[in-house]
């Protein structure tokens, strides 16, 4: 699909994009109205875009409003409009710092990176050498948390929580929380791309980024294996532990929390329905907003409610825990937490909640 940026030549002459190229706009000045899909064809500059927005959303001349990206970057002139691409999600707000009046879905794609093919099978994931590999899987998540908190000015807090309920095993969860720098929604999208190295991820051009690839030629391998170098460790660890994950994050200075759910059941359902398997939504919401969580998930609700007041964080919620892991997690807690303490170079805490 041609992007909005690709529709302009270096000389500024309009080159028509493909039909169907569009963006999605949420009016979140008040209320929870549905998204509006807006074709990019004919929107040659910011003025034509702004006029179209005012027409569609009945915005009067004296109304106060701003148009922003989901990262709260204001679209206010031809330069900022030039960075808007097909498929982007935008907000209409009263001001840039306004709280979201309702949740908003943001389309993302996380197709497998080509390294899935060219580097598949080159590295063993768990170098457990006959030991139970579960601590190594959890260590991969600790590894990500260590990287996220590396630049913290204050304490580096990494916490593991277990929710194991024999009466309702489907509600079992392993949760890893950190108070690191968090992620923007584009960074969360990058996380979802399988085999895309965390050392060569490309930031989108514009708004504080030059769009260049960030490459560390001598980037260190992580913990017990090379796998984290290729951006697979976290996701492969998650699906070794359970069959579903929620990545919940808030970056420094962000008003919003970004949440993304990936699950085996969702993949299978999309395949059955002949839908695009590697696509989904990022849920953008206020900190502490639990309106999307079913009533039975009281433990998850409590975790989300703790977001209020946190400047930045990442929470990895793994559910659908493999039943074979539960006895080990409960019976050998002292052993595997000691292994993690040996791996981690900063203190972290492990809380076992609701162990039945």
Residue pairs with C-beta under 8 A, 6 or more apart in sequence:
1 18
1 20
1 21
1 86
1 87
2 17
2 18
2 21
2 86
3 17
3 21
3 85
3 86
4 17
4 21
4 23
4 40
4 82
4 84
4 85
4 86
4 88
5 82
5 83
5 85
6 15
6 17
7 14
7 15
7 16
7 17
7 21
7 40
8 14
8 15
8 82
9 15
14 44
16 41
17 40
17 41
17 86
19 39
19 41
20 39
21 39
21 40
21 41
21 86
22 37
22 38
22 39
22 40
22 86
22 87
23 37
23 38
23 40
23 84
23 85
23 86
23 87
23 88
23 89
23 90
24 35
24 36
24 37
24 38
24 87
24 88
24 89
24 90
24 106
24 107
25 35
25 36
25 38
25 53
25 56
25 57
25 67
25 89
25 90
25 91
25 92
26 33
26 35
26 36
26 89
26 90
26 91
26 92
26 104
27 33
27 36
27 57
27 91
27 92
28 91
28 92
28 93
28 98
28 100
28 101
28 102
28 104
29 65
29 92
29 93
29 94
29 98
29 101
30 101
31 101
31 102
32 101
32 102
32 103
35 89
35 104
35 105
36 56
36 57
38 52
38 53
38 56
40 86
42 48
43 49
43 52
45 78
45 81
46 75
46 76
46 77
46 78
46 80
46 81
49 75
49 81
50 67
53 59
53 67
53 92
57 92
59 65
59 92
64 94
64 95
65 92
65 93
65 94
66 74
66 76
66 92
66 93
66 94
66 95
66 96
67 74
67 75
67 76
67 90
67 91
67 92
67 93
68 74
68 75
68 90
68 91
68 93
68 96
69 75
69 84
69 88
69 89
69 90
69 91
69 207
70 89
70 90
70 91
70 104
70 106
70 185
70 256
70 258
70 282
70 284
71 184
71 185
71 186
71 207
71 254
72 91
72 96
72 97
72 254
72 255
72 256
73 80
73 207
74 80
74 96
75 81
75 84
75 90
80 206
80 207
82 206
83 204
83 205
83 206
83 207
84 90
87 107
87 109
89 104
89 105
89 106
89 107
89 284
91 100
91 104
97 255
98 255
99 255
99 286
100 255
100 256
100 284
100 285
100 286
103 283
103 284
103 285
103 289
103 291
103 292
104 283
104 284
104 285
105 281
105 282
105 283
105 284
106 185
106 258
106 281
106 282
106 283
106 284
107 279
107 281
108 185
108 188
108 189
108 192
108 260
108 279
108 280
108 281
108 282
109 189
109 276
109 278
109 279
110 189
110 192
110 193
110 194
110 262
110 278
110 279
110 280
111 193
111 278
111 279
112 193
112 194
112 195
112 278
113 193
113 194
113 195
113 196
113 231
114 195
115 195
115 196
115 197
115 230
116 194
116 195
119 195
119 230
120 195
123 225
123 226
123 227
123 230
124 225
125 225
125 227
125 232
125 233
125 236
125 240
126 133
126 136
126 137
126 224
126 225
127 136
127 224
127 225
128 136
128 224
132 328
132 332
132 336
133 240
134 240
134 241
134 325
134 328
134 329
134 336
135 336
135 339
135 340
136 223
136 224
136 225
136 237
137 237
137 240
137 241
138 160
138 174
138 176
138 237
138 241
138 336
138 340
139 223
139 224
139 339
139 340
139 343
139 344
140 222
140 223
140 227
140 228
140 233
140 234
140 236
140 237
141 176
141 234
141 237
141 238
141 316
142 158
142 160
142 176
142 340
142 343
142 344
142 348
143 222
143 223
143 228
143 233
144 228
144 233
144 234
144 314
144 316
145 158
145 176
145 177
145 178
145 180
145 314
145 348
146 156
146 158
146 344
146 345
146 346
147 180
147 198
148 178
148 180
148 181
148 182
148 314
149 156
149 157
149 158
149 178
149 179
149 180
149 181
149 346
150 156
150 180
151 180
151 181
152 179
152 180
152 181
155 179
156 178
156 179
156 180
156 346
156 347
157 177
157 178
157 179
157 348
157 349
158 176
158 177
158 178
158 344
158 346
158 347
158 348
158 349
159 176
159 177
159 178
159 348
159 349
159 350
159 351
160 174
160 175
160 176
160 177
160 337
160 340
160 348
160 349
160 350
160 351
161 173
161 174
161 175
161 176
161 177
161 303
161 350
161 351
161 352
161 353
162 173
162 174
162 175
162 329
162 350
162 351
162 352
162 353
162 354
162 355
163 171
163 172
163 173
163 175
163 299
163 353
163 354
164 172
164 321
164 326
164 329
164 330
164 352
164 354
164 355
164 356
165 171
165 172
165 354
165 356
166 356
167 356
168 296
169 321
169 323
169 326
170 319
170 320
171 296
171 297
171 299
171 319
172 242
172 319
172 320
172 321
172 326
173 299
173 300
173 317
173 318
173 319
173 321
174 241
174 242
174 318
174 321
174 329
175 303
175 315
175 316
175 317
175 318
176 315
176 316
176 318
177 303
177 313
177 314
177 315
177 316
178 313
178 314
179 310
179 312
179 313
180 312
180 313
180 314
181 251
181 252
181 312
182 249
182 250
182 251
182 252
182 254
182 312
182 313
182 314
183 191
183 249
183 251
183 258
183 314
184 251
184 254
184 258
185 258
185 282
185 284
186 203
186 204
187 201
187 203
187 251
188 247
188 249
188 258
188 260
188 282
189 282
190 196
190 201
190 202
191 231
191 234
191 247
192 235
192 247
192 260
192 262
192 280
193 231
194 231
194 232
194 235
195 230
195 231
195 232
196 231
197 219
197 229
197 230
197 231
198 228
198 229
198 231
199 214
199 215
199 216
199 219
199 229
200 213
200 214
200 215
201 213
201 214
201 231
202 211
202 212
202 213
202 214
203 209
203 211
203 214
204 211
205 211
219 229
220 229
221 228
221 229
222 228
222 229
222 233
223 233
223 343
224 343
225 233
227 233
227 236
228 234
234 316
235 262
238 245
238 316
238 318
239 245
239 264
240 322
241 318
241 321
241 322
241 325
242 318
242 319
242 320
242 321
242 322
243 263
243 264
243 265
243 319
243 320
243 322
244 261
244 262
244 263
244 264
244 265
244 266
244 318
244 319
244 320
245 261
245 262
245 263
245 316
245 317
245 318
245 319
246 259
246 260
246 261
246 300
246 315
246 316
246 317
246 319
247 259
247 260
247 261
247 262
247 314
247 315
247 316
248 257
248 258
248 259
248 304
248 307
248 313
248 314
248 315
248 316
248 317
249 257
249 258
249 259
249 313
249 314
249 315
250 256
250 257
250 258
250 287
250 307
250 310
250 311
250 312
250 313
251 312
252 311
252 312
254 312
256 284
256 285
256 286
257 284
257 285
257 286
257 287
257 289
257 307
258 282
258 283
258 284
259 282
259 283
259 284
259 285
260 280
260 281
260 282
260 283
261 280
261 283
262 280
263 320
264 320
265 320
266 280
267 277
270 276
270 277
271 277
283 292
285 292
287 307
287 308
287 309
287 310
288 304
288 305
288 306
288 307
288 308
289 304
290 300
290 301
290 304
290 305
293 300
293 301
293 304
299 353
299 354
300 317
303 315
303 317
307 313
307 315
328 336
329 336
330 352
330 355
333 350
333 352
337 350
340 348
340 350
341 348
